[in-house]
Amino acid sequence: MSPQWSGLSPDLLVAVDRNSGEPLRSQVERALRDAIRTGRLQVGERLPSSRRLAREAGLSRGLVQDCYAQLQAEGYLVARTGSATRVAAGACAPPSPAPPSHPEVPRLLADFRWGVPDLRSFPLGDWLWAMREAGRTLPTAELDYGDPRGSAALREVLAGYLRRVRAAAAGPERLVICSGYAQGLDLALRALARTGIRAVAHEDPGSPATLTAAAASAGLSAVPVPVDEHGIDVAALAATDARAVVVTPAHQWPTGVVLAPERRLALLDWAERRDGFVIEDDYDAEFRYDREPVGSLQGLAADRVLAIGTVSKSLAPALRLGWLLCPPALAAPVTAHKQLADRGSPTLDQLALAKLIESGRYDRQLRRMRMVYAARRDALVAALAAHAPGVAVTGLAAGFHAVAHLAPGTDEQTLIAAARTRSVGLHGMSACRSTGATTPAQLVLGFGDLGERALTAGIAAVGDLLRGPD
């Protein structure tokens, strides 16, 4: 449908040069022809009235009417009694060839992709209610740029929530609201670089691509440190020159192990002795099934731990809302980097999140999703037991992904390719390893955005592949 401008089209700029020696009528006609030929004016698009164009261009109305009449006679324009003058069909230049279309990605029976929550369960009604409440009570001053750390109302509510739920040593003055985990990590690394830190360690397996890119952007080198069944190997960490480390202690990504108590204490002791810092990614802390959520590391050493949290898993990634809880010495530099980055995150969304938490609706959503994910976890275990009984699965105590341990000799990439031919998306552990190694062969099975029926059907479709050669 062609645009219906109420006045001059934004593209219909008719410039006339009274000193050029060319008649004004010729200049106007040429400008209109060019606009139509080049496609700036599309078929069916309405031109401004002769009175309006004459006034805007500083011409007589009669001259403009003559121009319209001439172009109508040439077939560029069409006019009907009681209707606006429009560009005639066939007057525009033929459209440029369309770019080659990409083949349509086939729809999968099931895609066990990781890191995505159940998008269909986003509490849209509660979010719209919170947005309306935030707007209804919005002080005019909140529409200004405000504090780069974020809304004082959200920081106050969030500090109380983190003290209550995560046993954090949280105060609103040390919270910085950010646009999700990626920005929180970037702010933390840049602030640490200003203290003289030159290397940051990260868990292996983990998120090597993300950590390496973020470290390089902040001018740091990234050092992988192995993870075992007790969490990050602190002795191996101590053998590096890193003075900062990024960890997921509540539910290690992707192995799912919880950082053991003795490792937690050893890690904090390392930070104290090294004069270093721990960046705690509070990954999947809300969704624990075997016991109450593990308290945050930050609560044990508030001066050595930067804690990053988001609502990307608890609500939806599209909200782009997170927070960074800073040690006192780093609150100011983190805030300064946030100010430079974007002057602050969107205030209305922050106020809506504050309303959601205050009202108890956020806690209610978490309780509901724990039951949903627990049911899907059980369905995954049952499907594997039925169709691939020899496959061990771990990492089930929290979150919405699990690790499947394949038979020795299984080729990860061959298996993934074969599953794709059966319309099932599988994803290997190799992407989480700093070396990209495909052994031991393991899959990371995400079930956050996958219903129980699709999940069961997907495992059934590839069960023989998962079992491996007899």
N, C-alpha and C positions, 0 to 999 in steps of 0.2 A: 504494500500500500504506500502510495507516495505521501510525503509529508505535506501537511496542510498548514502553512505558515499564516499566522494572523496578520502579519504585515510583510515587510521585506524578508525574503529568504536570507538567512545568514550568509549564503554564498553569492547572492545577487548584488554584487557591488559594481555599480555602473559609474566608472570614473570618466569624466570629460576634461579635455584640455582645451581651454578657450584660446590658447596661443599657438596651437599646432597648425592652424590654417585649414584643417579638415573640418567640414561642416559638422555641427553638433549632432544632427540627425544621423549622419553616417557613423559617427562614433558610437552612438547608442545602439544602432542596429548591429554593428559589428560586435559590440560587447555581448549583446544578447545571443547572436548566432554562435559566438565562441562558447558561451556558457552552455548552450544546448548541445553543440557538437562534441564538446569534451565530456559531457555527462554531468557537469555541475548542476544543471537543471534536468531532472528526470521526466520521462513520459508521464503525463497526467499531473505534474506538479503545477500548482497555482502560482501565477505571477502576481505581484502587487498591483493594485488598481493604478490606472494612469495618473490619478490625482496624487496618490501616495508616492509613486516613483518620481513624479515631477517635483514634488516638494523635497524629497530626500536628495535628488540630484541637482536641484537648483535650476530646473528647466521649465519651460511652459508646458501646460497640460496638452495643448494641441500638438506640440512636437512629439510628445510621448504617444499620443493616440495615433499619429501618422506612422510612427515606428511600429507599433503593434499591428496596424493595418497592413503595412508592407510585409512583415514577417508572417502574418496570417496568409497573405496572398502567396508567399513562397512555400507555405506548407509547414513552417516551423511552429506556428501557434494555431489554436482553435478557440473560437469564442462563440457562446450561445447567449441569446437574450436572457437576461436574469441570472446568468452564471458568470463566474470569474474566467478570465483568460488563462488558458493552460497550455502546456507543451503538448504538441500534437503527437499522436502515435507514429512511430517510425522516424521521428525527427532526430533522435539522439544517435550518437555513434554506437555501433554494435558493441555489446559488452565484451571485455577481454576474455579469452578462454579461461574456463574455470580450472583451478589447480587440480592436478590428479588426485582423485579421492583415495584415501587409505582404505585398505580392506577392513571390513567391519570385524571387530574382535568377537569371536564366537562366545556366546553366553555359556557360562560354566554351570555345571550341575552343582558344584560346591567349590568355593575358593577358601582354603584354609590360610588366608593371609593374616599376618600378625599385626598387633598394635592398633586395631580399630575396634571401638566399642560397638554395641548394638545401636546403630543409628536410628532404627525404627522406634526405639524406646526412649528417645530424647523427650523429656517432659515439656513439650511445646506449650501446653496449657499453663503450666506453672511458670514457664519463662515469660510468656506474654502477660500473665498476671503481675509478675515481678517488674516487668518493664513499665506497665501502666502505673503500678504503685510508685515506682521510682520517679516517673514523670509527674505524677500527681503531687508529690511532696518535694519536687526539685527546687532548691533555692536558686535564685537567679545567679548568684555568685559561682555556682558549680558549672556554669556554661563558659567560664573563662578558661584559660590554659591550666591554671591550678598548679598544684604540687607535682613535680615530675615523678615522685614516688607513687602517686596514685591518690584516689579518693580517700580522705581521712576516714569516712564512714566505713568503707570496705576494709581498710587496714585495721581498724578497731575491731570489727566483727571477725575478721580472719584471724587476728592474733588470739582472740578468745577461743575460736574454733580449734586452732592448732594446739593451744595449751590443753584443751579438753580432750581432743581426739588423738593427737599425735605426741602428747607429753613433751611438747616443744617449749623452749624458753623464749617465748615470742612476745614482742612489744610492737605496737604500730609504728614507732619511730624507726625501727630497723627492717621494716617490710617495704619492698619495692614491687609494685604491680608491673607485670611485663606481658608481652604477647606470646605466651606459651613457653615451653621448655627451651626451644632453640634460642630465643632472645635471652632468657634467664641464664643459660650457659654462656652465651657470648658476653653478657654483662659481667658475670663472675670472672671469666678468664681475662678480660681486659683489665678489670680491677686488680687481679692478682699480678698481671704483667707489670703494672705500675709499681708494685712492691719489690720488683727485682726478680720474681720467679721466671724461669726460662723454660721449664719442662713440666708437663702435666701427665700423670699416669692415668691409665684407664683399664677397665676389666677386659680380659680376653678369655673366652668370647664375650662380646658385648656389642657396642655400636661403633666399630673402628672407623667407618667412613665419616660418620657424623662428628666424632671426637677429633679425628685428624684434621678435618676441614675447619672446625671451630677453633682448634688450637692454632693452626696456621694463620687464620684471620686475625688472631690476637697476638701474633708474633711469637708463639710458643711451639716447642716440639712436643709430639705425642709419643708416649712410651707405653706399650702394652704390658700388662702384668697378669699372669695366669690366675684362673679361678678354679677351685676344686670344690669338693662336696661341703666344705665349711665356709665358702665365700672367697674373697680375694686373698691371695697369699701375701701376707704382710712382710714376711721375710724376703720374698722376692722383690717386693716394693722397696724395702729398705736398701736393697742392693743397687737400685737405680739412683740417678741424680735428681729425680723429680722432687719438688717441694709442694706439689699439689696432686690430688688424685680425685677422679670422679668415680663414685660407687653407687650401686643400687642395693643397699643393705636389707631392705624390708622384703624384697622379692627380686633376686638378681635376674637381670635381663641378659641372656635368655634362659639360663639353666633353671631358674626358679628356686635356687637354694636361698636360705636365710643366712645372713652373716652370723656366724656362731658367736656366743657371748665373749669367749676369750679373744676372738679375732676383733670384735668391736673395741675391746679395751686396748688391744695391741695396736690397732689402727690409730686410735686417739693418742696413745703414747708416742707413736711414730710422729704424728703431727706436732706434738709438743717438743720432742727432741730435735726434730728437723726444722723447727720454726716454720712449719708448713700449714696447709689448709686442706680440708676434705670438702669436696662438693658432693652433697648428698642428693641424689635424684630419688625422690620419694615414689618410685615406680610401683604401681599396683598396690600401694599400701592400704587402700580402702577395701580391697576385695580379698579378704582372707577367710578361709572356710574351716580350718582346723582349730583355730583359737582366736583370741582377740588380736587385732593388729599389733605388730611389734612397734614399740616406741621409737621415735626418731633418734638418730645419733646426735642431732643438734641439741637435744635436751640434755645430753651428757657433757657437751663441751661447746657452749654457745660462742666462745671466742675463737674457736678453730674450725667450725663447720658452717658452710653456706648451704642452706637447704632450698631446693627448688621443688615447687609443686604446681600442678595445673588442674584444670577441669576438663582436659582433653579426653581422659578416660572416664571420668565420673559423669560428665554431661555430653560434650561433643567437641571434636577438634576444631570445628568451624568457629567456635566462640573466641578462639585465640586469647584466652585469659589464663594467666599464671602468676606466680609470685616468687620472690627471692627473699629469703630470710637471712640477713647478713650479720656477721660478727660486728661489734661496735666499731672496730678499726676500719672496716670496709664499707660501712653504710654510706659515707659521704662520696667516695670514689665511684661506687656503683650508681648512686643517684646522679652524679655528674655525667656518667656515660649514658644513662637513660635519657637525661635532658638533651644530650647531643644527638641521640639516636632518633627520637621522635617526639620529644617534649612531654610524653605521657601517653598512657593507653586511654581508649575511649571511655569517658566518664559515665555515660548512661548505662553501658554494659556493666561497669563496675558496681554502680548503685543497684542495678537489678540483681547481681549476684549477692550483694549484701542483704537485700530483701529476702532472697531465696534461702540463704543460710539462717538469717534471723527468724524466719517464719517456721523453720523446721522442715520445710519442703525438700531441702537439699538432703538432709539425713534420711527422709522418707524414700527419696529416689535411690540412695545408696542401698538401703535395706532391700528394696524391691529388686535391684539389679544383682545383689549378691545371690538372691534366690534363683534368678534367671540364669546367671552364669554357673552356679552350682549344678543346676539341672542339666545344662549343656555339657559341663565337665563329666557328669555321670553318664550322659548319653554317649560321649566320645569313648569313655572307658568301656562301656558295654558294646559299642560297635567294634572296637578293636578286639575285644575278647571274642566276639562272634566271628569276625571275618579275617583277623590277623592275630591269632592267639599267641604267637611266639614273639610279638613285638612288645618290648617293655616300654612303659611310658612313665615319665617323671615330671616334676615341676607342677604338681596338681594342687598344691596347698593354697594357692592364691592366684589371682589374676584370671585372664581368659586366654591363655595359651599353654601348651604342654610340649614336652620334648619326647619324640618317638625314637627309640634306639633300634636301628635296623641291623639285620644279620650281617656278620663279617663278610666282606667281599662284595657287598651291595654297592653299586655305583650310583651315587647320589643324583648326578645330573641325568643319567640315563633313566632312572626311576621317575624323576620329575617330568622329563619329556614324554615318557610313556603314559603317565597319569594325565597329561594335558590332552593326549589323543582321546582320552575317555572323558574329557570335559571336567576334569578335576584339577584344581590348582594346588600344588604342593610346593613348599618352600624349604630349602635346605639350611642347615646350620653353617655351611661354609661362608655364607654372606656375613655371619656374625664373628668370624675368626679373622684376626689381623693378617694371617698368612693366606686366607682363602682356602685352607686345606679342606678336602672333602672326606677325610677320615679322622676319627671314626664316623661312619655314615649315620647321620641323624637328621630328623626333620623337626622343624618348629611348627606345630599345628595350632594356628589361631582359630578360636571359635567365638570371638566376641560378637561379630556381625553375621553369624551363621546360625540359622534356626535348627532345632533338633532334627527335624525331618530331613533337611538338606544335608546336615552333618552326617546322619546315619547313612543316607543314600550315597554320599561321597565316599565314605570309608568302604561301603559294600562294593562300590565300583572299582576300587583299587586294592582290595584286600589281598588278592593273590600277588600283586606287585610288592606290597609291604612285607609279605611273608618271605619273599626272596626265593631263590632256587631251592627245590626240595633236596 
